[in-house]
Amino acid sequence: MRKIGIVAAVALCLALALPAAAELQTVTIDGSIQIRANYYSATAVSNGGVGVVRGAAGGPGIALRWPGFFLPARPIGSLASGGFGLNSISSAFSWNSDKPDLSFVEQRTRLGFTADFTNDVSAYIELDSYDLWGQDFRSNYITGLDSAAVSNDDVEVYQAYVEAREMFGYPLTLRIGRQELSYGSEWLIGTNDTSSFFTGLSFDGVKLRYATDMFSLDAFYTILAENSPIEQDGDVTFAGLYGSYLGLEDITIDAYALWLRDPRSINDTNFVWFVEGLENLFGVDDYDVTNIYTFGLRGAGTIGAFDFEAEAAYQTGDENQQGSTFRPFGLYGDDDLNVNQWAGNLEVGYTFDMQMTPRVFLGGAYFGGEDNRDVNFWQWINPFDRPNGSASFNRLFSNWEYSEFLDATDLSNAWIGRGGVSFSPTETVDVLLTVSYFQTDEPFDAPVYFKLGRYRVPIAPALSFWTRENDDSLGWETGLYVTYNYSEDLSFQVGWAHLFTGDGLKEGNFSNGNGLLFNGGSSDDDADYLYFQTKISF
């Protein structure tokens, strides 16, 4: 609270120090407290011995699924590790009920100050703190000794910007500073506050908006990572144009163009002179700037009792930062990795004009992906063969979670089908029932194996060109969510989800982390997720 008071005082002093032409009129305060208790079963992995199939090596939460010995000369990707030619695959999930479960309570506290001035000028500062219960307890229960050992980064400046409206006599708004970006249904650009781990997301940059009753157009430029003076051109940036047409009653049509640029230099040879020479001889190790371009259209609204949400996007560009991680022999990666993927999201609902106002909906989503992690015989024996990277659709800063288990707004290389029904048995209670199906777009080619009970034993581990395609079915998920709106400001919510794991989860596929992270377990036990949440806003 002392930090909050200091920042608030500084903000007020800055506001009072502004030129007299923009005099302070009012100061308002807003905020929220959100607390969520989470419990996951059959997902977490603990320490254990190395096994061919069960594979539970490494620290808590990490399981060694396929050791590098079984994957020589395989270009695995961002989780590649190990020595010369030994790329290992890890998974954060076991799908094994014999493993420990995961439970935690998270809390996010937000406090914002708005200072309104004359001449359509305002400033906004918002502080927030995201914590897990038990991280900052200040006493030892055994000795009773109090401790000041608390984290130093609890309170952050989540947003801080200046806004000027009606600039030059036009409906033009300029916002400069740290700010949230939220567009459409937040399918690609959102605030990261859905489901568990609701840490929030804000951007440092500038946004310019031109808005009328018929349309609006936003142009923004943000900096995601600052690397000066280490590199002359090393800042990671995100920019875009987002336009909306509002001329149709109850319907919005959006179009956008987004640009993610990562010019950070890549050195994949650690300055080993003879390796550099070989790479130059064969014309590799020349990584260009990463540029990811995303173009999309969206339509949403209501037509009578029907409502719809439809969005499609095409992504193209160079992904050399990602390509550099696909190193089959540890020498060099794919210096020509391009992304050319489509993605789409559709949901159609119908609300019945009757008691409890039930709404039924059907939807689906597709995120294009590829998995080039297999090798042929020639690639297996040739250490200088150009490796193949795998580029799936990058979901950027999405706030959509299609699954409580499989998606942390980063599920890609996947097909999704979903449906459900919602209704309100009372004026203050809302109920939602959902069912979803998940399938990998391009499955992973695993080493050929034979089954020995619940184990899978590779037949010829060293012959990594001898593979078989894993199953593409990730499973089915059902969900039940009940929200009690105690008042306009306070709500309580309880939820339960059950995952019927498919063979594609047991065998494993690259579907998480925008198609870069492996999700494969040691079994195929079903998983459950339970949570209780309360939130108050003011």
Buried (B, 14 or more C-beta within 10 A) or exposed (E): EEEBEEBBEEBBEEBEEBEEEBEBEEBEEEBBBBBBBBBBBBBBBBEBEEBBBBBBBBEEBBBBBBBBBBBBBBBBBBBBBBEEBBBBBBBBBBBBBEBBEBEBBBBBBBBBBBBBBEEEBBBBBBBBBBBEEEEEEEEEEEEEEEEEEEEEEBBBBBBBBBBBBEEEEEEBBBBBBBBBBBBBBBBBBBBBBBBBBBBBBBBBBBBBBBBEEEEBBBBBBBBBEEBEEEEEEBBBBBBBEBBBBBEEEEBBBBBBEBBBBBBBEBEBBEEEEEBBEBBEEEEBBEBEBBBBBBEBBBBBBEEEEEBBBBBBBBBEBBBBBBBBBBBBBBBBBBBBBBBEBEBBBBBBBBBEEEEEEBBBBEBBBBBBBBBBBBBEEEBBEBBEBBBBBBBBBBBBBBBBBBBBBBBBBBBBBBBBBBBBBBBBEEEEBBBBBBEBBBBBBBBBBBBBBEEEEEEBEBEEBEBBBBBEBBBBBBBBBBBBBBBBBEEEEBBBBBBBBBBBBBBBBBBBBBBBBBBBBBBBBBBBBBBBBBBBBBBBEE
